[in-house]
Amino acid sequence: MHTARSILIWAVIALCGIVLITLPVNLQTQLIAGTVVVTIMAIIKVLKRQGTWRLVALAFGTAIVLRYVYWRTSYTLPPVNQLENFIPGLLLYLAEMYNVAMLMLSLFIVATPLPPRTARAAKTQNFPTVDVFVPSYNEDTNLLANTLASAKAMDYPPDKLRVWLLDDGGTAQKRNSTKVLESRAAIARHNELKQLCDDLEVEYLTRERNEHAKAGNLNNGLEHSNGELIAVFDADHAPARDFLRETVGYFEDDPKLFLVQTPHFFINPDPLERNLRTFDNMPSENEMFYGIIQRGLDKWNAAFFCGSAAVLSRRALESQNGFSGISITEDCETALALHGAGWNSIYVDKPLIAGLQPATFASFIGQRSRWAQGMMQILRFRFPLLKRGLTLPQRLCYMSSTLFWLFPFPRVIFLFAPLFYLFFDLEIFTASGSEFLAYTLAYMLVNLMMQNYLYGSFRWPWISELYEYVQTVHLLPAVVSVMLNPRKPTFKVTAKDESIAVSRLSEISRPFFVIFAVQIIALAVTIYRVYAEPYKADVTLVVGGWNLINLILSGCALGVVSERGERASSRRVRVDRRSEFGTDGNWNSASIEDVSVHGARLNVFNRGMEPIKVGSEATIRFQPYSGADMVTLSVVIRNIEQTGDITAVGCQYVPKGAADHRLIADLVFANSDQWTKFQQARRRNPGIIRGTIWFLSLSFYQTSRGLIYLFRGVGSDRTQQRQEAKARS
C-alpha cells in the first residue's frame, strides 16, 4: 500500500512537471522565470544550504534544462527540406541532447553521494591472507623497488602477507625472441628483477607468453598464489603503511563483497597542471571522479575497480574465471562482470597510495585513448544497460561511465557549429537573439550552477571543458577506430616517470594552433558581418559570442601543449620530520623539509657543525614510521644554502641495497595523512563568477605563452635549416 501511494505521488509530481515544462509562454515570461530560478539557486548556494535545499536547487535547475530541451526540440530545428541546414542542425541538436542526458545521469549518481567512510584501521581485528600483485612491463628498476618496498612495509602481519612482482617484461617469449636486442634486454631485466625481489624478500613471477595483457598477467598471479584477498598496485603506485588496515576489514562485514577501491593520488602533476602551473592550487582532474563520482557510484553499489589501489576477493574473482580480458580496460570490465553476478563493492575515499601521472602531453593522450577505447569495447561487447544481473541503478551508473567517453563527438560539433553560420551563412539553429537570451543563456547559466552544485571544490568552472577539448582533438580518431573495429585496440603501457629537460611544443600540438587560427579568422568575420549586415546583428553577435568562448578554450589549450622544461627529475613532497644529519661521524639536529624518490632537502642546525662541501657524502638518521630504532641512509650533498644557524642542504640518495629502498619508501610513501592534507589544502570553490574571471586571465596568459613557444620553435627550425644548408654548401 505504501509503495503504491509513493508511485502515485511521484506520478502526479511528474505529470505536473511535464505540464509546466511544456506550458506555452511568451519570451518575457520565460526570461523572468529563468532569472527567478537562477536567483533562487544563487541564494541557496550563497547561504551554503545542503540536504533538502540542495535537492530543491537542483530540481529548479532541472526544470529550466527540460524547458530548454522542449523549446529546442519544438521550435529551433531547421526545416527538413533544407538539408544543408537540417543535417548540421540535427547534429548540433543531438550533441546538446547527449550533454543533457549525461547531466541527468550525473544528477542521478551524485546528487546525494555517500559521505566518506570513517577510518577503519583501528577496528581491524581479523587478518586474512593477502597476496599483493604489482604487475610490470617495462618500468624502471628503481621505480619498482620503491613500490615493492612500500608494499612489503605495509602494517600487516608478515605471515599473512606475500608481495608478488608480476613481470611481463621478462617472459620466456621475450627472452627467447629471435630479435637479438629484445632478447638480451629481456634476459637482463629478468635477472635484475629476480635479484631485486630476492633482496626485498618478495616473490618474482613471470610467464611463458604475453597473452591478454594486464588481465592475463594478473590471472597468472592468481594461478600461482593462494591468499584470500588480492591487493593490486600499478608499478608506479606505492601504498602507504595503513593501506591494508583501512581496507581488508570490510570483507569481514560482507561475505558478498568483491572489491574495496581507494582513490588514485598522484604526487606529480599531469601535463595540463604542469604547463598551466595549477597543481598546488587547484584540485586535480581525477579528484572529481575519486572525490565525488565514485562516492555517488558507491551509493548504488556500482563503485568499480580502477586497476590499482584496490583489494579484491579471490573467491569472487575465481567465480568468474579471474580478471576479464575482452577489453583493454580489464578493471571496469571485471567489476561489471562481478556486479552482474551479484557481488558487492565498496569505495573508501581516503588516498592510501601515491602514484605517477604521464608527464608529457603525448603520453597523457595515449593513456586517455586507451581508457576511451576500452570503455567503447565494454559498451560494444558488454552493453551494461542490458547486462543480466545488474540492478537498474547499476545499469545507469555503468552506462554513464561508458557513455562519457563519447564526449569527443559533441565537443567537435560545438567547436565547429558557429563556423557553419559565420563562414557559410547556414542557419542550423532557428532562433532570434531575444529567444537565445531567454532560453539558451538561462540554460547555460543553470548548467554552470548545477555543475558547481554537484562538484563544487572538486572541479572549478570551465576546467572540465578545457580537459575535454584538449583530449578531443586526438581522442576522436581513437574512438572512431574502435567503433569501426572493436577488437583492434591493444593494451599499451602508459609511459611514467618521464621528464622534460627543455621547454618545447608537444609533438602533437599542431592541430591546436590550426584550430586557433581558424577561430581568429571567424572572430574577424563576426566583426565584419555585424557592420555589413546590421539586420542580422543579433544572431551574428550570439554566434560570434559562441565562437569567442571556443576561442578562449582554444587559446588556453595552446599553453597546455607548450611543454615547460623541468630542472628537477622528480616531484618533491613537503614533509615535516625530525632527523639527524651526519658528516665524518659528527651529528647535528635537522628536520626533513621535502622528499622525492631521488633525494631530500633538510634544514640542519649548523652551530658547531664542520664545514660541508657540495659533492661530499653524508648520512641522514631518522626513525621509520614502523616505530623501529633509528635508521641511516647514505646521501650525497648537491647544494647548500646557509641562513644564520640553519643550513638548507639538498641531498641525493645513494641506495646501496634493498634496505635503502625500504628507507626511501618510508620517507616518501609511508604516511598517508600527508596526501589527505595536500588534497584538502587545494580544495576550495571559487564560485562561478570568480572562477570564470580566473579562467579568462589564465587563458589570456596561456594563449600568449603558446604563441611565443610557436614563434620560438619556428625561428629555431629556420636557424637549423640555414645551418644545414650552409653545411651542405
URURGI-V678034 format. One line per field, one symbol per residue. phi: phi as a letter, one per 40 degrees, with the letter a starting at -180 (. if undefined). psi: psi as a letter, one per 30 degrees, with the letter a starting at -180 (. if undefined). Layout:
BEGIN
phi=???
psi=???
END
This chain:
BEGIN
phi=.cccccccccccccccccccccccbccccccccccccccccccccccfcbgccccccccdccccccccccccccbbcccccbdccccccccccccccccccccccccccbdbcccdccdbdcccbcbccbbcbbcabbcccccccccccccccccaddcbbbbbcccccbcddccbcccdcccccccccdcccccdccccgbcbabacbcbgfccccccccccbbaccbbbbbcdbbcccccdcccbccccccbcccbabbbccbbcbccdcccccfbdcbbdcdccccccbccccccdbfbcbcbgafabbccdccccbggccbcccbccccccccccccgcbbbbbcacbbbbbbdcccccdcccccccccccccccccbfdcbccgccddcdccccccccdccddcccccccbdccccccbgcbcacaccccdccbcccccccccccccccbfccacdgcccccccccddbcdccccccccacccdbcbcccbfcabcbcacccbcddccccccccccccccdccccccbccbdccccccccccccccccccccccccccccbcccaccbcbabcabbbbfgcbbcabccabacbaabbbbcccgccdbbcgccabbbaccccgccdbbbcabcbababbgcbbcbcbbcbcbicccccccccccbccccccccccccbcabcgcccccccccccccccccccccccccccccccccccccccccc
psi=eeeeeeeeeeeeeeeeeeeeegkklleeeeeeeeeeeeeeeeeeeefhkabeeeeeeeeeeeeeeeeeeeeeefffklkffiefeeeeeeeeeeeeeeeeeeeeeeeeegeilklkllkfeffkekilkkkjkikldglkeeeeeeeeeeefgkjkkefgkkkkjjjgfhleeefgkfjeeeeeeeeeeeeeeeeeeeefhlkkkalelikgbeeeeeeeeefglgkeljkkklfgjkllegeeffeffffeejfgkfkjklljkkfllleeeeffhfeffkkleffeeffeeeeeeeeghgklkgflhlklkeeeeffghakkgelgifeeeeeeeeefgglllkkjikjglkaklkeleeeeeeeeeeeeeeeeeeeeffiefgkkfkleeeeeeeeeeefeggfeeeeeefefeffeeeefhkifjjlleeeeeeeeeeeeeeeeeeeeeefcffjlkfeeeeeeefeeeffeeeeeefeeiffeklkkkkklhlljekklkkfhfeeeeeeeeeeeeeeeeeeeeeefiffgeeeeeeeeeeeeeeeeeeeefeeegjkkkkekflkkkkljkkakkkkhfkkkklkkellaffalkkjkjgkgkkklkkfllakkklklffgllklkkklkkelkjkjbgkkkkklklikgaeeeeeeeeeeefejffeeeeeeefgjljfleeeeeeeeeeeeeeeeeeeeeeeeeeeeeeeeeeeeeeeee.
END
